[in-house]
Structures are given as C-alpha cells and as structure tokens.
C-alpha cells in the first residue's frame, strides 16, 4: 500500500461510527442556526433603531458585530475543542446562541441588546470553526455531499430571516421582537437535539496531537492558507455588508420595505443553489479558477447596477450579487479540500475564519460610516466594486491544487 493510501486508511479508521444520515442531520441542525442572528437584523433595522433608540453609529456597530465576534472568539474555538471535544463544544455553542438570541429580543436596553448579540455571535463563531472539522472527521467518501449540505443549510439559515423578517415584524408595534426572537427558539431546539447526539457519540477531539506527527507549524507560512483567508475575508465582508445594508440601499433607492427585503432575500437565497453546486466543483473540476473569476464578474455587474440604476432592474442586480455570493460555499469547501487531515482542517478553519471575519467586520461599519459622511451610497458601492477584484485574485491562488499540510510539513510521518 502506498504512503498516501496508507495515511488515508488510517485517517478513515479514526473516524467515529456515527451513521451518515445522523451526521447529515447534525450538520443541518447546527448550520441553519449559524446565520439568522446576523441576517435577521437587516429587515427590521429601522424598527430596531426606533425601539431601542439606536443612532446611526450604534447601528453601524451592530452590523459589524458578526465579523468582530467571529474573529475574536473563533480563534479560541480549537482550544475549546481540546477541552470539551468537537461535539461538546458545538453543544455549548448552540446553548449560547439560543440564550443570546432569545433574551436580546426581550430587553429594552440598547447596551444589553448589543451585549447579548455578542454572546450569541460568540456561539456562532465556535460553530463556524468546528463544523468543518466535524465534517472532515465523519464524512468519509461523502465529503462533497456533506459540504454541499453544510453550505446550502448555511445559506438557508441566512435567507429565511430575510424572507419572513418583515412578515413577523408586521404583527404589531413590537413585531420586531418576535422577528428576532423566533430564531432563538430555533437554536434552542437544535441545542436539545445536539445534546442527545453528543451523549450518543461521546467526546470527539479531532485536534489532539497524534504520534509520529511533526510539531505544528504557523499557518502564516502556508501560501494557500493565506490566500484562502483573504478570499474568505473579502467574500465575508461583502456578505455581511449585504446582510446589514442591502435592504436599506434598496429602500433608499425608492423601493418599499417588502420589496427591498425581497431583493436582499434573493441575494442570500441564491446561496442555497450555490451551496449545492460549488462543493462538487471544488472536489472535481479542474477549471475551478475560471469559475471563481466568473463569480467576481457577476459581483462587478451587480454592484455596477446598484451604482448606476438601483431601481431600474433591482432583481437583476440582486441576481448577479447572489451568484457572486457562490464564493462563500466555495471558500468553505476549500477548507476541507485543501487539508488532508481532520486536525489540519480544524487548525486551518481556526486560522482562516478569524482572519477572514476580522476583514469582514470592517466592511459593514466602514460602509455605514462612508454613507453617513458622503450622504449617498456611491462611494461605498465603488469600494465594494474594487473588493471584487481582490477576492478573485486571492481565490485563484487558493484554488490551486495544493495541500496546506504539505506546505507546512505537518503531514503524518510514515510508520
């Protein structure tokens, strides 16, 4: 048996014995709860500001919180998994998400609302980092399928609040509270089911050091890891700008609240087919770099349309930006595709996502600040146009068929 095949066999042998259908359900339950806490704010941002007395600066901070929290807390997720295991850490994360989202929908203090939002995002950050490692551990030969399930469900979780946020908010003067609190209840249900799964599966630490493995190298020394972190960061910046501001951009262009929310939902909703399509292309297509360049082209068209005529063909600009958002499931699939071992996957995810979300955190806040300073969306949209070029350049490098383990020299030694 060759060294590569031997390594793969050993890795497969270390995977837990959870049935694939249960692994799939577990991934869906956690993934669908990793985005609503962020995307549910956009459709009710104006009502939220009025209800809690948030000024424009505080609203800008709120839109920046997902990226900031994901960056700060995500860096600690791998260390947490060494103590509680992958399964236990995800259970804890879901508990924190549920508590934060439910309680924040009931408070009247803007400061307390922001603090609880940070708490909820902290739980999501842990899930963001550890779910790819959970998938790498349990997927086996079904890795592209499970990556598709993960990416699709993430997109679904981001889209549902945009579709139903306005409807729930329209139930009364405090409807925005119902619109936000609903997703805390969904996270609570996922927590209960994941707790049962964790009891069955037991502790599952995939990041413990194994005999014969070289010491950990710094991820900064891997060109693939660095390129992937930039690619992930720029596309995340665009995604969270869209979550936080796209509905408002359309409203300022003259669209009513419902239509503006629908345009934002189109952008987010296209992540669902993107989550189905892109992991398969990452796994099998030799032309991945051309597809990434095409995604950047769609983003350029979408932002150009918003810049020149946002109310002319609003659905077309939303469609183009949604297709450009296929970059997100592409980046997620590359985390597992460019790492050989579950341990490296966890470390790569723990490096890419905090660095990426730190870049993403700057986007919504800067876009909001630039809008306030300039009094229009022209300058912010021009900057988003330029970011599309950066994303494509980094994505083309990250798509090269190389493994981070090999660049770091951390692949297991022959035994």
C-alpha positions in Angstrom: 0.0 0.0 0.0 1.4 3.4 -0.9 2.1 6.0 1.8 -0.8 8.2 0.7 -3.3 5.4 0.6 -2.0 4.2 4.0 -2.4 7.6 5.5 -6.0 7.9 4.2 -6.8 4.4 5.5 -5.5 5.4 8.9 -7.5 8.6 8.9 -10.7 6.8 7.9 -10.1 4.3 10.7 -10.1 7.1 13.3 -13.5 8.4 12.3 -16.3 7.8 14.7 -19.0 5.3 13.8 -21.9 7.7 13.6 -24.2 6.7 10.7 -24.0 9.1 7.8 -27.7 10.0 8.0 -27.2 11.1 11.6 -24.1 13.1 10.7 -26.2 14.9 8.0 -29.0 15.8 10.4 -26.5 17.1 12.9 -24.8 19.3 10.3 -28.2 20.7 9.2 -29.3 21.4 12.7 -26.2 23.4 13.6 -25.7 25.1 10.2 -29.2 26.5 10.0 -28.6 28.4 13.2 -25.2 30.0 12.4 -26.5 32.9 10.3 -30.0 34.0 11.5 -28.6 36.0 14.4 -26.9 38.3 11.9 -29.3 38.3 8.9 -32.4 38.8 10.9 -31.4 42.3 11.9 -31.4 43.9 8.4 -35.1 43.7 7.6 -36.1 45.3 10.9 -33.1 47.6 11.4 -35.2 50.8 11.2 -37.7 49.4 13.7 -35.0 48.2 16.0 -33.3 51.6 16.0 -36.6 53.3 16.9 -37.5 50.7 19.5 -34.2 50.8 21.4 -33.1 54.4 20.5 -30.0 53.3 18.4 -28.4 56.0 16.5 -26.7 55.5 13.1 -23.3 54.8 14.7 -24.7 52.2 17.0 -26.5 50.6 14.1 -23.2 50.5 12.2 -21.6 48.8 15.2 -24.4 46.3 15.2 -23.8 45.4 11.6 -20.1 45.0 12.3 -20.5 42.7 15.4 -20.8 39.4 13.5 -17.4 39.8 11.9 -15.7 41.2 15.0 -17.1 38.5 17.3 -16.4 35.7 14.8 -12.8 36.9 14.6 -12.2 37.3 18.3 -14.0 34.2 19.6 -13.3 31.9 16.6 -9.6 32.0 17.4 -10.4 30.2 20.7 -12.6 27.5 19.2 -9.8 25.0 18.5 -8.5 25.4 22.1 -12.0 24.9 23.4 -12.4 21.7 21.4 -9.3 20.3 23.1 -11.1 20.6 26.5 -14.7 19.8 25.6 -14.3 17.9 22.3 -15.8 18.8 19.0 -19.3 17.6 19.9 -19.4 19.1 23.4 -18.1 22.4 22.1 -20.8 22.6 19.4 -23.5 21.8 22.1 -22.2 24.6 24.2 -22.1 26.9 21.2 -25.8 26.2 20.4 -26.8 26.8 24.0 -25.1 30.2 23.9 -26.7 31.1 20.6 -30.1 30.2 21.9 -29.8 32.1 25.1 -28.3 35.2 23.5 -30.9 35.5 20.7 -33.9 34.7 22.9 -33.0 37.2 25.7 -32.0 40.0 23.4 -35.4 40.0 21.8 -36.9 40.9 25.3 -34.7 43.6 26.6 -35.2 47.4 26.4 -31.6 48.5 26.8 -29.5 49.1 23.7 -26.3 48.3 25.6 -27.8 45.0 26.9 -29.1 44.2 23.4 -25.6 44.6 21.9 -24.0 42.6 24.7 -26.4 39.7 24.2 -25.9 39.9 20.4 -22.1 39.5 21.1 -22.9 36.5 23.2 -25.0 34.8 20.5 -22.4 35.6 17.9 -19.7 34.0 20.1 -21.6 30.7 20.0 -21.9 31.0 16.2 -18.2 31.6 16.0 -17.4 28.3 17.7 -19.8 26.5 15.3 -18.2 28.2 12.3 -14.8 26.9 13.2 -15.6 23.4 14.3 -18.3 22.2 11.9 -15.8 21.8 9.0 -13.6 19.7 11.3 -16.7 17.7 12.3 -17.5 17.2 8.6 -13.9 16.1 7.8 -14.0 13.7 10.7 -17.3 12.0 9.8 -17.8 12.5 6.0 -15.6 9.8 4.6 -16.2 9.3 0.9 -19.2 11.6 1.2 -17.2 14.8 1.8 -18.5 16.7 -1.3 -22.1 15.8 -0.4 -21.8 16.9 3.2 -20.0 20.1 2.2 -23.0 20.8 -0.1 -25.4 20.1 2.8 -23.5 22.4 5.0 -23.1 25.3 2.6 -26.8 25.0 1.5 -28.1 25.0 5.0 -26.0 28.0 6.0 -27.5 29.9 3.0 -31.0 28.7 4.0 -30.4 30.0 7.6 -29.3 33.4 6.2 -32.2 33.6 3.8 -35.2 32.6 6.0 -35.0 35.7 8.3 -34.8 38.0 5.2 -37.9 36.3 3.7 -40.0 36.3 6.9 -38.5 39.0 9.0 -40.8 41.7 7.6 -43.8 39.5 7.9 -43.1 38.7 11.5 -42.3 42.3 12.3 -45.6 43.4 10.8 -47.6 41.6 13.5 -47.7 44.7 15.7 -45.7 47.6 17.2 -43.3 45.2 18.9 -43.3 42.8 16.0 -39.5 43.2 15.5 -39.1 41.4 18.8 -41.0 38.4 17.5 -39.0 38.6 14.3 -35.7 38.4 16.2 -36.7 36.0 19.0 -38.1 33.3 16.7 -34.5 32.4 15.7 -33.5 32.0 19.3 -36.3 29.4 19.7 -34.9 27.6 16.6 -31.5 27.5 18.1 -32.9 26.1 21.4 -34.5 23.2 19.5 -31.2 22.4 17.8 -29.4 22.5 21.2 -31.6 19.9 22.6 -31.2 17.5 19.7 -27.4 18.1 19.5 -27.1 17.4 23.2 -28.7 14.0 22.6 -26.3 13.3 19.7 -23.3 14.3 21.9 -24.4 11.8 24.5 -24.6 9.0 21.9 -21.3 9.9 20.2 -19.2 10.8 23.2 -16.2 13.1 23.2 -14.7 13.6 19.8 -11.5 15.6 19.9 -10.1 15.6 16.4 -7.3 18.1 17.1 -5.3 16.2 19.6 -1.7 15.6 18.5 -1.0 12.1 17.1 2.1 10.0 17.4 4.6 10.5 14.5 3.2 13.9 13.5 5.6 16.9 13.3 5.1 19.8 15.6 2.5 22.4 14.5 3.8 25.0 12.0 2.5 28.5 11.7 -0.4 28.8 9.2 1.1 32.2 8.0 3.8 30.1 6.3 1.3 28.4 4.0 0.6 30.5 0.9 -2.6 28.5 0.4 -3.8 29.3 3.9 -3.1 33.0 3.5 -4.8 33.2 0.1 -7.8 31.4 1.4 -8.1 33.7 4.4 -8.1 36.7 2.1 -10.6 35.1 -0.2 -12.8 34.1 2.7 -12.4 37.5 4.3 -13.3 39.6 1.3 -16.3 37.5 0.4 -17.5 37.6 4.0 -17.1 41.3 4.1 -19.4 41.6 1.0 -21.9 39.1 2.5 -22.2 40.9 5.8 -22.5 44.3 4.1 -25.3 42.7 2.1 -26.9 41.3 5.3 -26.7 44.6 7.1 -27.2 47.3 4.4 -28.6 45.8 1.2 -32.2 46.2 2.2 -31.6 49.8 3.2 -29.8 50.5 0.0 -32.8 49.4 -1.9 -35.2 51.3 0.4 -33.1 54.5 -0.1 -33.5 53.9 -3.9 -37.2 54.1 -3.6 -38.3 50.5 -3.1 -40.8 49.8 -0.3 -39.8 47.7 2.8 -41.3 44.4 1.5 -39.7 44.7 -2.0 -36.3 45.8 -0.5 -36.4 42.8 1.8 -37.2 40.5 -1.1 -34.2 41.8 -3.1 -32.0 41.1 -0.1 -33.6 37.6 0.2 -32.8 36.9 -3.4 -29.1 37.7 -2.8 -29.0 35.5 0.3 -31.3 32.8 -1.2 -29.0 32.1 -4.1 -26.5 30.8 -1.6 -28.8 27.7 -1.5 -28.1 26.5 -5.1 -24.5 27.8 -4.6 -24.1 25.5 -1.6 -25.2 22.6 -3.7 -23.1 23.4 -6.8 -19.8 24.7 -5.6 -18.6 21.9 -3.3 -18.9 19.5 -6.2 -17.0 21.8 -8.5 -14.3 22.2 -5.8 -14.0 18.5 -5.4 -14.0 17.6 -9.1 -13.5 20.5 -11.5 -10.0 21.3 -13.0 -11.4 24.7 -14.0 -12.2 26.0 -10.6 -10.1 29.1 -11.0 -12.2 30.1 -14.1 -15.4 29.7 -12.1 -14.0 31.9 -9.3 -13.2 34.6 -11.9 -16.7 34.3 -13.2 -18.2 34.8 -9.7 -16.2 38.1 -9.4 -17.6 39.2 -12.8 -21.2 38.7 -11.5 -20.3 40.8 -8.4 -19.0 43.6 -10.6 -22.2 43.7 -12.7 -24.4 43.6 -9.6 -22.6 46.5 -7.8 -22.4 48.5 -11.0 -26.1 48.2 -11.4 -26.8 49.4 -7.9 -24.4 52.3 -8.5 -25.9 53.4 -11.8 -29.6 52.4 -11.6 -30.6 50.6 -8.4 -34.4 50.9 -9.1 -34.2 50.2 -12.8 -33.7 46.4 -12.7 -33.4 45.7 -9.0 -34.0 42.0 -9.4 -31.2 41.7 -11.9 -28.6 43.3 -9.6 -29.8 41.1 -6.8 -29.5 38.1 -9.0 -25.9 39.0 -10.0 -24.8 39.6 -6.4 -26.4 36.4 -5.3 -24.5 34.4 -7.9 -21.3 36.2 -6.9 -22.1 35.0 -3.4 -21.3 31.5 -4.6 -17.8 32.4 -3.4 -18.9 31.6 0.2 -19.6 27.9 -0.2 -16.5 27.8 -2.4 -14.4 29.1 0.4 -16.0 26.7 2.9 -15.4 23.7 0.6 -11.8 24.7 0.1 -11.1 24.5 3.8 -11.7 20.7 3.7 -10.4 20.2 0.1 -7.0 21.9 0.8 -6.3 19.9 4.0 -5.6 16.2 4.3 -6.3 15.5 8.0 -9.1 16.5 10.4 -6.6 18.0 12.7 -5.2 20.3 10.0 -8.8 21.1 8.9 -9.6 22.4 12.4 -6.4 24.4 12.5 -6.9 25.8 9.0 -10.5 26.7 9.8 -9.4 28.3 13.1 -6.9 30.4 11.2 -8.9 31.3 8.1 -12.2 32.3 9.7 -10.9 34.6 12.4 -8.6 36.4 10.0 -11.3 36.4 7.4 -14.0 37.7 9.7 -11.7 40.4 11.0 -11.6 41.8 7.5 -15.4 41.2 7.2 -16.0 43.2 10.4 -14.5 46.3 8.9 -16.8 46.2 5.9 -20.3 46.9 7.3 -19.0 49.5 9.8 -17.0 51.3 7.1 -19.8 51.2 4.6 -22.2 52.7 7.1 -19.7 55.4 8.1 -18.9 56.3 4.5 -22.6 56.5 3.7 -23.1 58.9 6.7 -20.1 61.0 5.6 -20.9 61.2 1.9 -24.6 61.2 2.2 -25.1 58.7 -0.6 -24.2 55.1 -1.5 -21.9 56.0 -4.4 -18.6 55.8 -2.6 -19.5 52.6 -0.6 -20.6 50.8 -3.8 -17.4 51.9 -5.6 -15.3 50.3 -2.8 -17.4 47.1 -3.0 -16.7 47.0 -6.7 -13.0 47.2 -6.1 -13.2 44.4 -3.5 -14.5 42.0 -6.1 -11.1 42.2 -7.9 -9.2 41.4 -4.7 -11.5 38.5 -4.0 -10.9 37.0 -7.4 -7.1 37.3 -7.2 -7.0 35.6 -3.8 -9.5 32.9 -4.8 -7.5 32.0 -7.9 -4.4 31.4 -5.7 -6.4 29.4 -3.1 -7.9 27.2 -5.8 -4.5 25.9 -6.9 -4.4 22.1 -6.2 -2.1 22.2 -3.2 -2.5 20.9 0.4 -1.8 23.1 3.4 -0.4 20.0 5.3 2.3 19.7 2.6 3.2 23.4 2.7 3.5 23.3 6.5 5.3 19.9 6.5 2.8 18.6 9.1 1.6 15.5 7.3 2.0 12.3 9.4 5.3 10.6 9.1 5.4 7.1 7.8 5.2 4.4 10.5 
